[in-house]
Amino acid sequence: MDNEQAQGARDALRHMLTDARAKERWTLVRLAGRTGLSRTTVSKALNGRETSPDTLVRLAGALKLDPNVLLGLHRAATSGTRIDKSSEPLPAPDPEEKERLGRSIGGLNPYALEVHRSIGTSASAVQSPHLPHYVKRAHDHALRAVARKAVEGISQMVVLVGSSSTGKTRACWEVLQSLPSDWLLWHPIDPDRPDAALRDVARVGPRTVVWLNEAQHYLLDPRVGEQVAAGLRSLLGDESRGPVLVLGTIWPEYHEPLVREPRVHLRETDLHPQARALLAGRCVAVPGRFEDAAVESMKRGADQVLAFAAARAEDGMVAQYLAGAPELRGRFVQASPGVRALLEAAMDARRVGHPLALPLPFLASAAEGYLTDSEWDLLAENWLEHALALVSEPVRGARGALSPVRRPRGGIASSSVPAYRLADFLEQLGHTRRTPAPGLFWQAAVQHLRGTVAADFSRQAASRHLLEVAHRLAVVSEDAGALLDAADRLFDAGLIEEALHWFQQSADQGAVFAYGIAAQRLVRAGLEETAQEWWAKSRATKPSSFRRHSSLEEDALQGDFMAGRKIGRRLAHRGRIDDALPWLTRDNDPMNLHIAGYFLAAYPDRVDEAVEWWKRSSAAGHSYALQHASTLLAEHGRWSEAWDLAAQSAGRDGPHAFRSIAAVLFGEDDLDDAAKWYEQGGLAGDSVAFRVMADRLVKAGRLADSVDWYKKAQQHGDMTLPGLSTWPDALSLDETIMAALPRHVAMYLSEKAISDLRLQGRDREADELSKTAAEVLGPTAILMDDAIHRYVQAGQNREAAETAQRAYQWTAEPLYLMTAAAALLRHGQLDEAVQIYWQASGAGRSEALSEAGEHLAAAGRLDEALSLFRKAAEGGDLNAHYRAAKHLSRADRLDEAVEWLQGVPAEILSDALVNTANLLANAGRIDEAVRALEHAARLASSQSNLDPGWLATHTAITLLRTAGRDRQASLLERFGWAADGGISSEWHP
């Protein structure tokens, strides 16, 4: 291997490490502490100097990189292995030069891809060797459209969201049948799903399907889920590796925490930013039932299995019946005590977050906690063997309730301990359980779980305020993070010596920042002398906390471009731009080069230098550097040069540069000259440019001139409503212009003009414009809303209600029925309003009956209101229970109120129990209130960003203190709930 090739490998390795370090925001010394390496060793690796494979493996773990890629580059640099420099600094190998990852889609086994086996007919319990006939639904058309785009050369991803056994995986399988034969499929499962995906996602090449069945196992993994999501985003955005098609499935309860924005006002941590960005706009809902017409067609079809299932499935849930769901439910409900206990233990294990493979020793020990004393005494000696035989028995040929986990064919078993997998349907049923896991479940976890699983269970126990269990699990896990959490909890309990021991253990396991945390806790506790000892330990491993400017310069000189950026910014902000430039430009980092251009752009006599650095930034990979350069040239009147750079930017980064320059011109009130830039941007693919130009013409009072631009926007696929902060003069929106505008724009501008006129008290002009809009646009929701508004303002509530009902007949929008009912209430027509609320409920407004119940209860008709609340709850209105309980408690019917709250769906039971406790506490029933709060804490879900058991536990502490039970409150706060129930007594680690 010649020197040039070796240098290329070293450069690629250096770039990959430094880029990852910048992304993770590791300082040099912090990275050294995290990996257990010396600062010199880390510095050598980051600067491409001689390093060892062990060093690279440690850095890969800290920097979330694929160690195989790093080791490959290392071999290329040191032992003659050829490396294609065109791939640097990306870790993806050239798919044309290496064996493509995956298997040919021809001849794949659907069951190996986890398509559910279907049941047999009543005549035979053995399933057919063939899949049942497939019946397409709406989501199938969306899937096919995505697949077509992938085949046409554009990488795509789609995730089907639906409950267990609704046909998600089968729908993805059907899509595979439409792909060309040269496509491959990659299903990452070995050694486990998230690790397999993280390890090899960088190897995925063109024309590959990435199969992510049960995507929660990849994206919700607390260790590497975000890295997997980031890897998939990189894959989808890398044209050189496309086209690829990522197919995934997920349950709604797992999809929701992945896509939910963190609630800033509650200080929630953003746990899944990468996954949320990955899934945005890429999810398709799968309904839980087939339409009646489709079911009838299946009954008459030639497929006997499908006809058999369609004739017996309830509520159109044919897919669930085919997967054996009703049979599984029946076996669980009717199971003997031993079988039921085993299944309940498995359901709770999955609910708490155990991986799919459930080890038998843990299950067997945990199951004992679900048996009564008499049931335990009556069990046969071989009860476990008998129970396993029953639960693993196939359901009409499909997978049983608990099926043995086998090694992959041709593979090696990952563990010598036998393990079982819970059927998907029973796992989802487990999420609806209303009772917490018993004490023996947690005892079994401490006895049998180890490593990351024990660490995860420790966090789950802590979230339920089962503090002793959490501590024991952290200890057996030997996980640095879990031990650090355990030390923190011990410090909270006042066990300072014990806490310091576990802070030390955490640091010994690699979390060296534990020293600093311990020191901070000691300072807050007033133990300054001891704190200094721990500060000294921290300084010995984390000198970056005390670094001087010279140390920052040292890092920059060693190739740390983040350090160079900090120095350059500081100098530039002080006006020392020439001193700043060497620090910003020494490593050819695209962001640093862009920052150099940004500071130079502030000097009118250094425009050319700024443009030059932005060009270099663009060449190094910055996305919008050329756009900024073209805009700067436009600001200085150098239009020809600006045009050339904008054209280059359009070809490289997208056509937005033309719009940016047009904005400069618009700022100089030169709309006609700006138009050509907007036109060019729109023709280059920036369809928004047409609409922006139209909006600016409207703001300038040139409404007639805007018509053609709005039409161009529509022709180029931009149906966005005008983005106007000021509105046109209503009088200029005449019949001719209204008819010429695209309908959605005309409706929008009419609405805004009418609204403005009303606000200004110009009702006569608003009436005239409303009449014109009705003649040109026909009956619209806008005009209906305007009429309703006029009647309400005039106190003509009967007329408002009638108009709202006509609006519903025209639009089929049930919100108008809610409006009509509210108008009738203002008119004093309660019974008539209730009838309209019933109609709205039937039209899809689930809250309508609860609203009606609120008004009946306020009128003293509580029993009638309760009837409506019950109907609303049956229809899925989660607030109905709370509303009923509120009115019952006000009527001194407390026990009924408690009964209503305890009848809520399982997913909100924990919250309802807190409300129950508050009602009981207000009535002086403290012991019952504390029991309700304990139940709430133990039911806490693992999917929340907040500590799920915190509210319930701290409400209980507050209640106990208010009731003068300080001893109990202190025990609960410091030592938590006992595993077997009640408030824990003092315990010591």
N, C-alpha and C positions, 0 to 999 in steps of 0.2 A: 504494500500500500504506500503510495507516494505521500509526501508531506502535505500537499494541498488537500488530499482526501482526509487525512488524519485531522488536519486543522478544521476542516468543515465539520467533522463529527464533534470536536471539542467545542466549537462555536455553538452548534445546535444544543449541546448539553448545557452549556453556560446560559444561553438564552432561556431555555426551558426552566432551569432552576431559578434564575433571577426574576422571570416573569411570574412564576408561581409564588415566589417569596413576596413580591409586590402585591399580588392579589390577596394573599393571606395576611398582609401587613405585619410580617414578622421582622423585628429588628435582628441584627446579626447575633447579638448575645442571647436574646430570647430564643432564637432558633437553635442556638448551641445548647441552651439549657433543656429545650424540649426534646432534642434528639440524644442528649447525653454525650455529645461530641465537644471537643474543645473549639474555642472561637477560631483558632488558626486553621483547624481542619475544615470547618464550615467555610471559612473565607477562601481557602484553596479550591474547594469544590465549586463555589459560586463564581470564581474567576477562571475556571477552566484549567486549573493546574492539576497536577497528579493527585489522584484520589483513589480510594478503594471501593470495591463493590459493596462492602458492608456500610460504608458511609452513605452511598447512594440509596441503599435500601432504607436506611434510617431517615434520610431527607425526604424520600418519597412518601413515607408515612406521615411526616409532619406537614408536607406541602401538598398532600392530596394528589399525588402523581402516580402514574402506573410504573412500578419498579422495573417491570420487564422492558419498557421503553428506555428508561435510563440506563439499564444494564446493556441493552443493545447498542446504544450510543457509545457507552464506555468501551465495549468490545471493539466497535468500529474505530475508535480513536487509538486503541492500544494493541490490537492483535491482528489487524489486517482485514477485518470484515468490511466489505464494501457498504457505503451508505450513500443514498441518493440525497444530495444537498438541497434539491428542490423542495424537500419536505420540511426543512427546518424553518422556524423553530417548532412546528407542530409535531406532535408525537405520532401521527397517523402514518403508517408505512404506505408506500406506493402500492395500491391494490393491483396494478397491472404487473408488478414485479414479484409479488408474493402470493401465496395461495389465499384465495378469498375465504373469508370467515363465513361459516354457515353450511347448510346442506341444500341440495337442489329441492325446489318446491315440488317437483314431480315425485310421486311415490311416498309422500309423507303420511304418517299415521295420525289421524285426527285425535285419537285417544292419547297419543304421546304428547300432543300439544294441549292436553287437558280439556278437550271437549267432553262434556258429560256423556257417559254411556246412558242410553235410554232404557227404560223398563221393557220387559216383554209383555205380551198380552196375557189374558187370564188363562189361555190354553197352555202357556209355557212360561216358566220363570227364567228361561235363558234368553238373553237379548239377541236381537238380530245382528248378524255380522256387518250389516250396512246401517248407515245413518238413516233416520227417517227422512221422508220428503221434506224439503225446506220451503217454508212459506215466508215470502218477503214482506217486510213492513217498512214504515217510513225511514227508519234509521238505516236500512239496507241501501236505499237510494243515495243517502249521504255518504255512506261508506264507499260505494262504487264510484261516486264522483271524485272522492279523494284518491282512490286507487288509480283512476284514469290520469289525474294530474301527475302522479308519481311515474306512471309509465311514459308520460309525455316528457319527463325529464326534470320535474320539480319535486324536490324532497318534501314529503308530507308526513303528518302524524295525526292520528285520531284515536281517542280513548272513549270507549263505550261505558256509560255510567248507568248502572242498574243493579237491582237487588240480586240475591243469589238465585241461580237457576232460571234466569229470564231469557237465556239464549244469546248472551253477549259473545262468548267464545265461539259458539257455532257460527254466528254472523261473521266474525273475523275469518274463520275457516273458509266460509263461502267466498269471501273476497280473494283468498289465495287462489281459488280455482280460475279466476279471471286474469291472472298475471301471466306474462310470457314465460316460456319454459326455461329461459336462461337466468331467471331470478333465483336467488338463494334465500334461505330463512335461517336466522340466528335466534336461538332460544336460550338465553343465559340462565343456567340453573345450577351449575357445578363449580365450586363446592357448595355454595348457596347463592340465591338469586342476586342480592345486591352486590356481593363481592365479585361474582362472575361478570355482572354488567359493568362494574367499575374497571375491572381488569382488562376487558377486551373491547370496550366500546370504541376506543381509538383505532381498532383494527377493522372496523366495519367499512366495507367498500361499496362501490356502486351496485345498483340493482339488487339490494338486499332488504328483506323484510326483518325488522327487529320485533320479535314477538314478546310482548310484556303482559302476558295474562296475569291477572291479579296484580296490577301495577302498584298496589299499596306496599307489597313486599320490597319493591325497588325504591319507591319515592318516599315512603314514610319511615324507612330504616333510620334510627336515630344516629347511627355512626356515619353512614356514607350516602344517605338518601339524597342530600343536596349535591354531592359530587356526581352522583349518577345523573341527576337532572341537568347539571351543568354540562356533563359530557354529551347528553342527548341534544341539548341546545346547540352545542358546537357542531355536532354531527349534522343536524338539520340545516345549519347555516353555512356549511362548507360545501360550496359547489363542486370542488374537486373530488369529493367523496360521494356525490350524489349521482343519480337519484336514489334515495332510500325511502322506505315506507315503514313507519313505526306504528304498530297496532297494539293497543292496550285495552284492558278491561279493569273496572274498579267498582266497588260498592259505593253507594251514596254516602254512607257514614265515614268512609275513608277519603272520599273525594272532597267533602266539605272542609275539613281542616287544612287540606293542601291548597285550596283556592281562596280561603277566607283571608281577607286583609286583617292585619293585627289592629286591635282597638287601641289607638294611641292614648285615648283618655284613661284607659285602664293600665297603661304602661306595659302592654303585652309585648313580648319579644317576637320578632318576625322570624318564625322557625323555618318557613318554607318559601323564601323569595324565589329561588331558582325553580322549584317545582311549580309555583304559581305562574311564573312567566312561561314555563314550558307548556302548561296546560291551557293557557289563555287562548280562547277561540278554537280549541282543538278537541272539545268534548261533545259527545252526542248522547242524548238520553235514550235509554231503551225502556219502553213501557213494561209494566209487570203483567199485562194481560193482552190477549188478542181481541180484536173487535168481533162483535157477534157474527157479522157476515163471514169473517174468516173462519170462525169456529164451525159454523154450519157447513162451509165448504169442506173443511177437514173431515167432518163426520161422513160426508158423501163421497170422499176421495177413495182412491184405490189403495193407498198406504194403510195397511191394517193396524199397525202400531199407532199411527197418527190418529186414525179414526177412533181407536179404542181409548186413547188419552183424551181426545176432544169430547167424547161422549161422557166422560167421567170427571173431567176437571171442573172445578168450581170457578165461577166468575172469570172465565176465559183464561185461566192460568194453566195453559196447556204445557208450556215449556217446563214449568215447575213439576207438573205431574209426570212428564217424561223423565225428568231427573230423579224421580222417586221421592219428592218432597213430602207428599201426604203420607206415604208409607213410613218415611223416616220419623215424621211427627208422631204418627201412631205408635211406632215402636218405642219412642222416648216416653210418651205419656203412659203407656201401658206396661212399661218395663218393670221387672222385679227390682227390689231394693238395691241389690248389688250392681246390676246393669245400669240402673238409673244413676247411682252414685258415681260410677265410672264416667258416664257421659257428662254429668254435671261438673265433675272435676276437670274434664277436658274443655268444656264450654267456658268455665271460669278462667282456665289457664290461657285460652286464646283471648278472652275478654281483657285479661290483664296485660297481654302482649307477648306471650310466649311464641317463638317461631313455630312453623307448621308441624315439624317433627316433635311429638310429645313423648319424652322418654317414659317407658313403662314403669320403672321404679318410682318415679315421681307421681305418676298417675295413680298407681296402686296405693301409695301412702296417702295421697291427698283424698282419695275416694272415701277413706274411713271417716273423714269429717262430715260427710253428707248422710251418714247412717245414724239412726237413733240407737240407744243402748240395746234395746230389745232386738232391733234388726241385726245389729252386729253379732249378738249372741246366737241368733238363729241361722247365721250364714254357715254353709258347709265349708269344710277345710279347703276344698278345691274351688271355692266360689270365684276366684279371679280367673282361673282357667276356663270355667264355664261361662263367665261373663264375656271374656274376650272372644270366645267362640261365637257367641250370639251377636255381639256388636260388629264383628268383622264379616258376618254373613252378608253376601250381596243382597241388595234390594231389587228383586225382579231382574237380576242380572247387572244392576248398576252398583256402584261403590257402596259399601255398607256404612254404618254410622261411624265406626272407628276402623280404619283399614291399616294394615301393617305398612310401614314405610320400607320399601325395598331398595336395594342398591340399583343404580342404573345398569341396564343390560350392557355387559362388557366392561363395567366400571368397578370401582372398589368401594365398599361400604365406608361411609364417613365416620361411623362409630360402631363399636361392638355392642353397645347397649340397644336392645330392641326399642323401637319407637313406633308410634301410631299417629295417623292423621285423622282429624275430625272432619266429617262431611261438611261441605260448605253451608248447606241449609241449616244444619244444627249449630254451626258457628254463628250464623246470623241470628238464629233463635236465641242463642246465648246472650246476645246484646240486648235482648228484651227482658232478661231476668231481673226480678225485683228484689232479690235477696242477695246480700253480700257474701263473699267467700268466707267459709268458717275458719276458725283458728288453726285446725289441723291442716288446712290447705297451705297456710303460710309456713307452718312447721315443716311440712314436706318440702316446701321450696328451699328452706334453709338447709335441710338434710341432703338434698339431691342436686340442686342447681349450682352451677359454677360459672365463672368467667363473665362474659358480657350479658348473658341471660340473667344471671344473679344480680348483676349491676342494674339492669333494667327493672327487675322485680323490686330491687331496693328502692328505686325512685318511685315506683308505683305504690309501695307500702308507705313511703314518706308522704306521698300526695294524699293518702287516706289518714294521715297522722298516726299510723301504726309504727311508732318511732323505734321500739325495741326490735321489731321484725326488720325494719329498714336497716338498722345497725348490723344485725346478725348477717343479713344478706350482703351488705357492703363488705364485711370482713371476709366472708367466704369467696366473694367475687375476686378479691385482690385487684380490683380496678381502681386506678388512681383517682378518677373523677368521683366514683362512688365513695371512696375512703375520705376524700376531701369533704363531700357533703355530710358524711357521718361525723367527721370532726366538727364541722360547723354546728350540727344539731346538738352534739355533746356540749359545746361551748354555750349554746342557748339554754341548755338545761342546768348550767352552773357547774358542770363537771369539767373544770378547766384542765386539771392534770391529765385526765383521760383524753380530753380533746387534743391536747398538745401531742400526745403519743400518736394519735391517728393523723394529725397534720404531718408529723414526721414520716409515718408510713406512706402517706400519699406522695410526699416528696420523693421518698425512696423508690416509688413505683414510676417516677418520671414527671410528676406534676410539681416541678421545683418552685412554681409561683405560690405553692402552699405556704412557704416560709413567709412571704410578704403578707398573705392573708392572715396568717396566725399573728404576725406582729401588729397588724391593724386592729384585730380583735382585742389583743392585749392592751393596746393603747386606749381603746374605748372603754375597757374594763378598769382603767386606772393602774395597770400593772406595768409601769414604765420600765423598770429595771429588767424584767423578764423580756419585755418587748424588744429592748436593745439587743439581747442575745439573738432573737429571731431576725431582727433587721440585719445583723451581721451575717447570718446564714444566707439571707436573701441577697445581700451585696456580693457574697462570694459566688453566687450563681447567676445573678442578674444585674451586672454593673450598668446595663443600659438605663436602668432607672435613675442613675446618678451621672449619666454621661455629660461631658462638656462639649463645647462646639468643636474643639480640636478632634474629639473622638468621631464626631459626625463627618468631618473632613477626611479622616482616616478611612472611614467606611466608603465614602464617595470615591476616594482614590483607588480603593480596592475593587471598584466596579459596582458599588451599590447605587443604582441610579435614583432610588427613592431619597437617599441621603443627598445626592447631588441636586435633586429637585428642591429639597428644603432649603439648602444653602442658596441656590439660585433665586428662589422666591424672596428670601429675606433680603438679599442684596438688591434685587430689582425694586422691591418696595421702598428701599431706602434711596432710590435714585441712582444706584451704582450698576447700571445696566451692563456696562462693558465688563465689570468684574463678574457679573452674574452669568454672562454668556458661556464662558468656558465650562462652568459647572453644569449648565443645562444641555450642552451639546456634546459632551465628551463621549457618551455611550450610545448615541444614535437612538435613544428611546423616543418613540413617536410622540408621547405626551410631553416629554421634556422639550422636544423641538417645537411643539405647538405652543408651549408656554413662552418659549423664547420669542416666537413670532408675536404673541399676544402683547408682551411688554414692549417690543420694538414698535408695534403699530401705534402706540401712544405718542410717538415722536414723528411729527410731519416730515422731517428730513430723512427718516430712516424707513420709509415705506418699502423701498426695494429690498432692504435687508429682511424686513418682516415677511414679505412675500416669498423670498428665497427660503427662509427657514420653514415656512408653512409648506412649500413644495417638498422640502426634504422630509418633513413630518408625514406628508401624504405618502411619499415613497416608502417610508418606514412602516406604514400601516394605519395612520390616523384617518378616521372616516370622513371628517368634515373640514379638514385643513384647507383643501382647495376652495371650498365654498367660502370660507372666511377670507381667504386671499382675494378672491374675485370681488367680494363685497367691499373689502378695503380699497381696492383699485377703483371701484365705482364711486366710493365716497370721495375720492380725490379726482374724479372726473376723467379717469383713464378708461374710457368705455370700451375701446377696441380690445385692450388687454384683458379687461374684466370679462368680456364676452368669450374670449378664447379659454380663459381658465374655467369659466362657468360650464362651457361645453365639455372640458376635460373632467370636471367634477361630476357632470351628469353621467358621463360614461363610466366613471369609477364608483361614485358613491350615491348616485341617484340625482334626479333633476332639480333638487330644491334650491340649488345655487341661483338659478334664474329668478326664483321668487324672492330670494334675499336681496338681489340687486334691484329688482322692481320695487321693493319696499324702500330702498334708498331714494329712488326717483320719486316715489309717492310722497316721501317726506319733504321733497322739494316742490310739491304741488305740480309735478309734470306727469299727469295721468296718461296723456296720449303717448308719451315716450315710454312710460312704464308698461303700456299695453303690449308692446312687442316682446318684452322680457317675460311677461306672464304668458303670452301666446307660445313662446318658445319652450318655456317650462312645461306647459300643458301638453304640447306636442311631443315632448321628450318623456312623457309618462307621469308628470305631476298633475293629475286631474284636479287636485284641489286648487291649483293656480287659477283656473277659469272662474271658479266660484269666488275666490278671494278678490279677483279683479272686479267681478260683478258687484260684490258687497261694497267695494270702495267707490264704485260709480254711484251706487245708491246713496252712500253717505255724502257724496259730493253734490247730491241733488240731481243727478243725471239718470233718473230712473228709466227713461226710454232707452238710453244707451246700454243699460245693464241687461236688457232682454236677451240679446244675442249671446252674451257671455254665460248667463244662466243656462241657455239652451246647449251651449258647448259643454258645460259641466255635466249636464244630463247625458249628452251623447257619449261622453267619455266615462260614464259609469258613476259619477259623483251625484248621489241623490241627497247629499247633506243639506240641511236647512241653512239659510243665510246666517252668518255669524256677525250680527250687527249689534253694536252697543247703542247706536242712535238710529231712529226710525225715520222713514221718508214722510214728507208732508202728506197727510191723508188725501188732500184734494188732488194731488198729482197721480194718485193711483186710480186712473180712470178705467172705463170699460175696455178700451182698446188694449191698454198695457196689460190689464188683468187677463184678457183672453190670450195674449201673445206669450205670457210667461209660462214656464212649466207649471203644471197644476199644483205640485207640492210647494213651490215657491210662492205662487199667487195666494194660496190658502194661508201660508205663514205670514206674508206681508199684510194681507187683509186683516188677519187676527190682531196683529200688532198695531196696525193703524186704528182699527175700531177700539181696541183697548186704550190706546193713548187718547183718543178723542173722548172717551168716557171719563177718563181720569181728569181731563181738562174741563169737564162740564159741557162739552160741545155735543150734546146728545142728538141734536137734530142732524148734524153732519154725520155722526156715527150711524144714525138710522138710515140715511141716504146711502152711505157706503155699504152697510149691511144688506140693503135692498139690491144694490148693484152686484155685490158678491153672490147673492142668491140667484140672480138672473144668469150670471156668467158661469158660476161654478156649481150651481145646483145646491140642493140641501147638504150642508156639511155640519160636522160636529161644532165647528167654530161658530156658525150662525145659531145653532141650537143653544150653545153655551151662552152666547150673547143675549138671546131671548130670555133664557132662564135667569140670567143675571139681572136683566131689566125688571122682570116680575118680582124677584126677591127684593131688589132695592126699593120697589114701590110698595112692598108689603102685600103683594098679590100672590100669596103662597099657593092657593088652589090652582091658579093659572100656571105657576111655576111647576107644580107637580104634574099637571097635564102635559105641559111641554116636555118635561123630562121623560115622561112615559112614551111620548111620540118619538123622542130622540132614541130611546131604547129600541123601539120597533124598527127604526131606520138603520141604526148602527149595530144592534145586538150587543152593545156594550153595557154590562150589568151595573156599572158605576152610575148610570143615569137612573136606575131603579133606586139606588141608595140615595141619590139626590132627591128623587120624587118622595121617598119616604120621609126624609128630613123636612121637606117642605110641608108635607101633611102634618107632621108633628108640630111644626110652628103654627099651623092652622088649627091645631087642637083636635085633629082627627087621629087619635091613637090607634084604634082598632083597624082603621083603613090603612094606616102606616104599617101595622104589623103584617097585614096581608101582602103589602108590597115587599116587605122584608122577606117573607116566605118566597115570593117570586124571585127575588134577587138571589136567595140561597140556591134555588133550583137552577139559576143561570150561572152559578159558579162562584158567587161571593160567599166564601165559607164563614166570614165573620158576621153575615147579615142577621142570623138568628140570635147571636149574642147581643148585637146592637138592639134588636127588638126586646130581648130579655131585660137589658139594662133599663129601657124606658118603662116596661111593665113593672119591674121591681121598684123603680122610683115612684110609680103611681100607686104603690101599695099592693100590687097584685103579684106577690112573690111566688106563690105556687105555680101560677101560669108561667112566670118567668123561668122557674126551675125546669119546667117541661121544655121550654125553648133552649135553655142552656144544655140540657141533656141531648137534644137533637143536634145542636151545634157541635157538641163534643163527639158524637158518633160520626159526624161529617168531617172530623179532622181539625176542628178549631181548638187549638191548645189553650187558648185564653178562656174558654168557656168554664173550665173547672175553677179558675181563679175568680172569675166574676161571680159564679154561684157561691163560692166560699165567702167572698166579701160581703155579699148581701145576707147570707145566713148568719154570719158572725154579728152583723149589725142588728139582726133580729133576735140575738141571744140564743141561736140554735147552733151552739158551738160544735157538738158532736157530729151533727150533719155536715157542718163546714169541713171538719177534719176528714170525714168520709169522702167528701168531694175531692179534696186535695190529694188524698192517698189513692184516688182512682185515676190519676193522670197517666198518660203513656209512660213507659219505662224511661224513655230518653230524657224526660224532664222531671222524673220522680225526685231526684236529689234536690233540685230547686224547690219543688213543691213541699218537700219535707221541712226545709228551712222555713217556709211560710207557715206550715203547720205548727212548727215549734213556736213561732212568734205569737200565733193565736193562743196556744196553750199557755205560754208564759204570761200573756196579758190576763189570762184567767187565773193565774196563780198556780198552775199545774206544772211546776218546774221539773219534777222527775220525768214526767211524760215528754216534756219539751226536750230535755237532754237526750232521752232515748231516740226521739225523732232525729235530732241533730247527729247523733252517733250513726244512725242508719244512713243518713245523707252523706256523711263523710266516707263511710265504707263503700258506698255505691259510686264514688267519684269516678268520672271517666278519665281515661288517659289522653284524650284528644285535645284537651284545652291547653291554651298557652299559659293560663294562670294555674297556680297550685289548686287542683280541683277540690280538695278537702278543706282548704283554708277557711272559707266563709263559714261552713257548718261548724268546724271546730272552734273558731274564735267567737262565733255567736254563742256557743255553749259556754265558753270561758266567761264571756261577759254576763250571761244569765246567772251563772253560779256566783260570780262576784256580787252582782246586784242582789242576789238572794242571801248574801252573807256567808256563802260557803267557800271561803277563801282557800281552805286546805285542798278541797277537791279541784278548784280552779287552778291552783298552782301545780298540782300533780298532772292535770290534763295538759297544761301548757308545756311543762317540762318533759313529761314522760309519755304523753299521748294516750291513745286508746289501747286497751289490752287486746291481744290477738283473739282471745276467746270471749271478748265482750266486756263492756264496762270501761271505767277509767283505770288506767294502769297504776299499779303501785310503783314505788321507786325500784329501779333496776340499775345495774352497773355493768359496763362492758367487760 
